[in-house]
């Protein structure tokens, strides 16, 4: 059944108008004040030509303005395409063209010359435009209506647009609430990007639950700890590197008793970090999810946060999970591929029918990730796809970097692996084969021009040949072995 919803922000503003919606530095807005500001932004966007059903790129930094624009796009009935502001202009331009965006809204510092058919709308100029007051739009939603599209890299190196419906976001929020519980005094500290599903899902939860967000433009461990101590923060979403830095800055201090949940995503948290958190009585709940599952789909329930170290937990209430190998369901502790099912899973990839078909077996979604379930039904994730590099919570696929390297005239073959890094967890490192003398710095600069900063290899080694198997598939394991024997990144 295609369920209908009233506009979530409008409904929340009517139900609890005076509750805190968002706090950014010294600015605090209630849900009613946020609603009024979004009403103004709707009129501005309509006057700039934004229409129902269109795809609208959003290229912004974490800010009140970004929150307003996301709600305004939804309220017009358009689809918000959340763009990673850390990507290169070429990567963003490709996504805009692929998604057939009609408009691009952004902070001026991120904007660049795009296809002339795309209407570029700098946020800074929106406020200067006079738009006559129109009737409120505030479209309602249906559960199968696409709300957002986020691009995620694939094993081929070509990004795919993940379509997330309002039903996906609603189910994710409800599932999280059934797991963590609801308290009207909750405040969620949001320092992960709003263009990531981890950040955007918090925005949805805020409006659906009626709880406030304390929003940071970027992560700062000291300021995060201060917000927990002074601003009434009760829940925080982090990745391992963030958690580790917060624990170091915290020293021997402890959080107030009102703090109840540190949600950790982006890959398994090492045992020593979990133990440091336990020493300070900080409940860390590991989660497992992805863009395709509209945030977490497996989470460790509070009562198991201490005695199931290393586990991502069990599926959210409306979801299911199983481990498969060679077409059969695995027994306890048997390693295999993680499959999930539930109402928060994407309806598919934008314009990628074949790719969509490949990841579904009936209603079961193939994550491509490896793991096992213990005798109590708790999931342990072994790796996030065998080739995936997770750097500071960002997913990097080696194939994407390899494609860029191979486009250089001096590179005959290329292979990329993830190597350990004390700050980011992992960073990419490249091996190439060349038929001429290669200037290392020029090749790194070539990558900088075509890739986001965090995807650029931290070092490059030239080999006579790369290890490949009989079917010509790159054997990354052997590259890692070679690196371990003596190669060091610059």
C-alpha positions in Angstrom: 0.0 0.0 0.0 1.3 3.5 -1.0 0.9 5.3 2.3 0.4 9.1 2.3 2.0 11.5 4.8 1.4 15.1 5.6 4.4 17.3 5.1 6.6 16.3 8.0 8.0 19.8 8.9 4.6 21.5 8.6 3.0 18.8 10.8 5.8 19.0 13.4 5.5 22.8 13.5 1.8 22.4 14.2 2.2 19.7 16.9 5.1 21.1 18.9 5.8 24.7 17.5 8.0 25.8 20.5 10.3 22.9 20.8 14.0 23.4 19.7 14.4 22.3 16.1 18.1 23.3 15.4 20.9 25.0 17.2 23.9 26.2 15.3 26.5 28.1 17.4 24.5 31.0 18.9 21.4 30.6 16.6 18.5 28.6 18.0 15.3 27.9 16.0 12.1 26.3 17.1 10.1 24.1 14.7 7.7 27.0 14.1 10.5 29.4 13.3 12.2 26.8 11.0 8.8 26.3 9.3 8.4 30.0 8.7 11.9 30.2 7.2 11.3 27.3 4.9 8.0 28.9 3.8 10.1 31.9 2.6 12.6 29.7 0.9 9.9 27.8 -1.0 8.7 31.1 -2.5 12.3 32.0 -3.5 12.9 28.6 -5.1 9.6 28.8 -7.0 10.5 32.2 -8.3 13.8 30.8 -9.5 11.8 28.2 -11.5 12.0 25.1 -9.3 9.0 22.8 -10.0 7.4 19.7 -8.7 9.1 16.4 -9.9 12.4 18.0 -10.9 15.8 16.9 -9.7 17.5 19.6 -7.7 21.2 19.3 -6.9 22.1 20.5 -3.4 25.8 21.4 -3.0 26.2 22.9 0.5 28.0 22.8 3.8 26.3 21.8 7.0 24.2 24.9 7.9 20.8 26.2 8.8 20.5 27.2 5.1 21.1 23.7 4.0 18.4 22.4 6.3 16.0 25.0 5.0 16.8 24.2 1.4 16.3 20.4 1.8 12.9 21.0 3.4 11.9 23.5 0.8 12.8 21.2 -2.1 10.7 18.4 -0.5 7.8 20.8 0.1 7.7 21.8 -3.6 7.5 18.1 -4.5 11.0 18.1 -6.1 13.7 15.5 -5.5 16.8 16.6 -3.6 20.1 15.2 -5.1 22.6 15.5 -2.2 26.1 16.2 -3.6 29.3 15.6 -1.7 31.1 19.0 -1.5 34.4 17.2 -1.1 34.3 15.8 -4.7 36.1 17.5 -7.6 34.1 19.6 -10.0 34.4 16.9 -12.7 32.9 14.3 -10.4 30.0 16.6 -9.4 29.4 17.6 -13.0 29.1 13.9 -14.0 26.6 13.3 -11.3 24.5 16.3 -12.2 24.4 15.2 -15.9 23.6 11.6 -15.0 20.8 12.5 -12.7 19.4 15.0 -15.2 19.3 17.8 -12.7 17.4 20.9 -13.6 18.8 23.1 -10.9 21.8 23.3 -8.6 21.5 25.1 -5.3 24.8 25.7 -3.4 27.0 27.9 -1.4 29.0 30.1 -3.8 32.4 28.7 -2.8 31.4 25.2 -4.1 29.7 26.3 -7.3 31.4 26.2 -10.7 30.4 26.4 -14.4 28.0 23.5 -15.2 25.9 22.5 -18.2 24.0 25.6 -19.5 20.8 23.7 -19.2 21.2 23.6 -15.4 19.9 26.5 -13.4 22.6 27.5 -10.9 21.2 29.1 -7.7 23.8 30.5 -5.3 22.3 30.5 -1.7 23.8 33.9 -1.0 21.7 35.4 -3.8 18.4 33.8 -2.9 18.0 36.1 0.1 18.4 39.1 -2.1 15.7 38.1 -4.6 12.3 39.7 -4.2 9.6 37.1 -4.6 6.0 38.0 -4.3 4.2 36.0 -1.5 2.5 33.0 -3.0 0.2 30.4 -1.6 2.1 27.8 0.5 3.2 24.8 -1.5 4.1 22.3 1.3 3.3 19.2 -0.7 2.6 16.0 1.3 4.5 12.8 0.6 3.7 9.2 -0.4 5.8 6.2 0.8 7.0 5.2 -2.7 7.8 8.8 -3.7 11.6 9.4 -4.2 12.7 12.0 -1.7 16.5 12.0 -2.3 19.1 10.6 -4.6 22.7 10.1 -3.3 25.6 8.8 -5.4 27.6 5.9 -4.2 30.6 4.3 -5.9 30.4 0.8 -7.2 33.0 -1.9 -7.7 33.3 -0.8 -11.4 34.3 2.7 -10.2 31.2 4.3 -11.8 29.0 6.0 -9.2 25.3 5.0 -9.0 22.4 7.2 -7.8 20.7 5.5 -4.9 17.0 6.4 -4.9 15.7 6.8 -1.3 11.9 7.2 -0.9 10.0 8.9 1.9 8.9 5.4 3.0 12.5 4.4 3.3 13.3 7.4 5.5 10.2 7.0 7.5 10.9 3.3 8.2 14.5 4.0 9.1 13.4 6.6 11.7 10.7 4.4 13.2 13.1 1.4 13.3 15.7 3.5 15.1 13.2 4.8 17.6 11.9 1.3 18.4 15.5 0.3 19.1 16.8 3.4 21.1 13.6 4.6 22.5 12.2 8.2 22.4 12.6 11.0 24.8 11.2 14.5 24.1 14.3 15.9 25.8 16.7 14.2 23.4 19.1 16.3 21.4 21.1 14.8 18.5 24.6 16.2 17.8 25.1 16.2 14.1 28.6 16.7 12.9 28.6 14.3 10.0 27.7 15.7 6.6 24.1 16.3 5.7 24.9 15.1 2.1 25.7 11.6 3.6 22.8 9.3 4.7 24.2 9.3 8.2 23.6 13.1 8.5 20.4 13.3 6.5 18.8 10.5 8.5 19.3 12.6 11.7 17.4 15.5 10.0 14.5 13.2 9.3 14.5 11.8 12.8 14.5 15.3 14.3 11.3 16.3 12.5 9.5 12.9 12.9 10.4 12.6 16.6 10.2 16.3 17.5 13.7 16.5 18.9 16.4 19.1 18.5 19.6 19.0 16.5 22.8 20.6 17.6 24.5 21.1 14.1 28.2 21.5 13.5 29.6 22.5 10.1 32.5 20.2 10.6 33.9 17.8 13.2 35.8 19.3 16.1 36.5 16.8 19.0 36.9 19.4 21.7 33.7 21.3 20.7 31.8 18.0 20.4 32.6 17.1 23.9 31.7 20.6 25.1 28.3 20.3 23.4 27.6 17.1 25.2 28.6 18.7 28.5 26.9 22.1 28.0 24.1 21.8 25.3 22.1 18.9 26.6 23.2 16.5 23.8 22.0 13.0 24.5 22.8 11.2 21.2 25.8 11.5 18.8 26.5 9.9 15.5 30.2 9.2 14.8 32.7 7.1 12.8 35.7 5.5 14.5 38.2 8.3 13.9 35.7 10.9 15.4 35.1 8.7 18.5 38.8 8.1 19.1 39.6 11.8 19.0 36.7 12.7 21.3 37.9 10.1 23.8 41.5 11.5 23.7 40.3 15.1 24.2 37.9 14.0 27.0 40.9 12.8 29.1 39.7 11.6 32.5 36.4 13.5 32.4 33.1 11.8 31.9 29.9 12.8 30.1 26.7 13.7 32.1 24.3 11.0 33.0 21.8 12.4 30.5 24.1 11.3 27.6 22.7 7.9 26.5 24.0 6.9 23.1 27.1 7.1 20.9 26.1 5.6 17.5 29.2 4.4 15.7 29.0 3.6 12.0 31.4 3.5 9.0 33.0 0.2 9.8 33.8 -1.9 13.0 35.2 0.0 16.0 38.5 -1.5 17.2 38.3 -3.3 20.6 40.8 -1.0 22.3 38.6 2.1 21.5 35.5 0.3 22.7 37.3 -0.5 25.9 38.4 3.1 26.4 34.7 4.1 26.0 33.6 1.5 28.6 36.2 2.8 31.1 34.5 6.2 30.8 31.0 4.7 31.0 30.1 5.9 27.4 27.6 3.5 25.7 28.8 2.9 22.2 26.3 1.3 19.9 27.8 -0.1 16.7 25.7 0.1 13.6 25.7 -1.4 10.2 24.1 0.2 7.2 24.7 2.0 3.9 23.2 4.5 1.5 21.0 1.8 0.1 19.4 1.0 3.4 18.7 4.7 4.3 21.2 4.6 7.2 21.4 1.8 9.8 19.7 -1.5 9.3 21.5 -3.4 12.0 22.2 -1.9 15.4 23.4 -3.1 18.8 20.6 -2.7 21.3 21.5 -0.9 24.6 21.5 -3.9 26.9 24.1 -5.6 24.7 26.4 -2.7 24.2 29.0 -4.0 26.7 28.9 -7.8 26.4 28.9 -8.1 22.6 32.0 -6.1 21.8 32.7 -5.9 18.1 29.2 -6.8 17.0 27.0 -4.5 14.9 23.9 -6.1 16.6 20.6 -7.3 15.2 18.3 -5.9 12.5 15.9 -3.1 13.3 12.4 -4.2 14.2 10.9 -4.2 10.7 14.0 -5.7 9.0 15.6 -9.1 8.5 19.1 -10.3 7.9 20.8 -13.6 6.8 24.2 -14.8 5.7 24.5 -16.6 2.4 27.2 -18.6 0.8 27.0 -20.6 -2.4 23.2 -20.2 -2.5 22.7 -21.6 1.1 22.0 -19.9 4.4 25.1 -20.1 6.6 25.1 -21.6 10.1 26.4 -19.7 13.2 29.9 -18.4 12.8 30.0 -19.4 9.1 31.3 -16.6 7.0 29.3 -15.4 3.9 27.6 -12.5 2.3 25.3 -10.3 4.3 21.8 -10.0 2.8 19.1 -7.7 4.3 15.4 -7.1 3.8 13.1 -4.3 5.0 11.0 -1.2 4.2 14.0 1.1 4.5 15.9 -0.5 1.5 16.2 1.5 -1.7 13.8 0.9 -4.6 16.9 0.9 -6.9 19.6 2.9 -8.7 18.7 5.8 -10.9 18.7 4.7 -14.6 20.6 1.5 -13.6 18.0 -1.2 -14.1 20.5 -4.0 -14.6 22.5 -3.0 -11.5 19.3 -2.8 -9.5 18.3 -6.3 -10.6 21.7 -7.7 -9.7 21.5 -6.7 -6.0 18.0 -8.1 -5.4 17.0 -11.7 -5.0 13.2 -11.3 -4.6 13.1 -8.8 -1.7 16.5 -9.6 -0.3 19.2 -7.0 -0.9 22.8 -8.3 -1.5 25.1 -6.0 0.4 28.3 -7.5 -1.0 29.8 -7.3 2.5 31.1 -10.3 4.3 30.2 -11.3 7.9 28.8 -13.9 10.2 26.1 -14.3 12.8 26.9 -15.8 16.2 24.8 -18.4 18.1 22.7 -15.5 19.6 21.9 -13.9 16.2 24.3 -11.0 16.5 26.0 -9.8 13.3 29.8 -9.4 13.1 31.0 -7.6 9.9 34.3 -8.8 8.6 34.8 -6.3 5.9 32.8 -3.8 3.9 33.2 -5.4 0.5 36.6 -6.9 -0.1 38.0 -4.1 -2.2 36.5 -1.2 -0.2 38.8 1.3 1.6 37.2 3.2 4.5 39.0 6.4 5.2 37.7 8.6 8.0 34.2 7.2 7.4 34.3 7.9 3.6 33.9 4.9 1.3 36.6 4.7 -1.4 36.5 2.1 -4.2 40.0 1.3 -5.6 38.5 0.9 -9.1 37.6 4.6 -9.3 41.2 5.7 -8.5 42.5 3.0 -10.9 40.4 4.4 -13.8 41.8 7.8 -13.2 45.4 6.5 -13.2 44.8 4.5 -16.3 43.6 7.6 -18.1 47.1 9.1 -17.8 49.2 8.5 -20.9 52.2 7.1 -18.9 50.2 4.5 -17.0 49.8 1.0 -18.6 48.3 -0.8 -15.5 47.2 0.3 -12.1 46.2 -1.3 -8.8 45.1 0.4 -5.6 44.9 -0.9 -2.0 44.1 0.5 1.4 46.9 0.9 3.9 46.7 1.6 7.6 46.8 5.2 8.7 46.8 6.4 12.3 44.6 9.4 11.6 42.1 8.1 9.0 42.1 4.4 9.6 43.0 3.7 6.0 44.3 5.7 3.0 44.6 4.6 -0.6 48.0 3.6 -2.0 48.7 2.9 -5.7 50.9 0.6 -7.8 51.4 1.2 -11.5 53.1 -0.2 -14.5 54.5 2.3 -17.0 56.3 2.2 -20.3 58.2 5.5 -19.7 59.7 7.5 -16.8 56.9 8.8 -14.6 57.1 11.9 -12.5 55.5 11.0 -9.2 54.4 14.5 -8.2 52.8 15.1 -11.6 50.9 11.9 -11.4 49.6 12.8 -7.9 48.6 16.3 -9.2 46.8 14.6 -12.1 44.7 12.7 -9.5 44.1 15.8 -7.5 42.5 17.4 -10.6 40.1 14.5 -11.1 39.4 13.1 -7.6 38.3 14.2 -4.2 41.2 14.9 -1.9 40.6 11.9 0.3 40.7 9.6 -2.8 44.1 10.7 -4.0 46.8 8.0 -3.4 49.1 8.8 -0.5 51.9 7.2 -2.5 52.7 5.5 -5.8 55.1 2.6 -6.5 56.1 1.6 -10.0 56.3 -2.2 -10.7 57.3 -4.2 -13.7 53.9 -6.0 -13.6 50.9 -6.3 -11.3 49.8 -9.6 -9.8 46.8 -10.9 -11.8 45.2 -14.3 -11.9 44.4 -16.6 -14.9 41.2 -14.5 -15.6 43.3 -11.3 -15.5 41.7 -10.2 -12.3 43.9 -8.1 -10.1 45.0 -9.9 -6.9 45.0 -7.1 -4.4 46.1 -9.4 -1.6 49.5 -9.8 -3.2 49.8 -6.1 -3.5 49.2 -5.8 0.2 51.8 -8.5 0.8 54.3 -6.6 -1.3 53.6 -3.4 0.6 54.0 -5.1 4.0 57.4 -6.4 2.9 58.9 -3.0 2.6 57.0 -0.4 0.6 56.2 2.8 2.6 53.9 5.5 1.5 55.2 9.0 1.2 
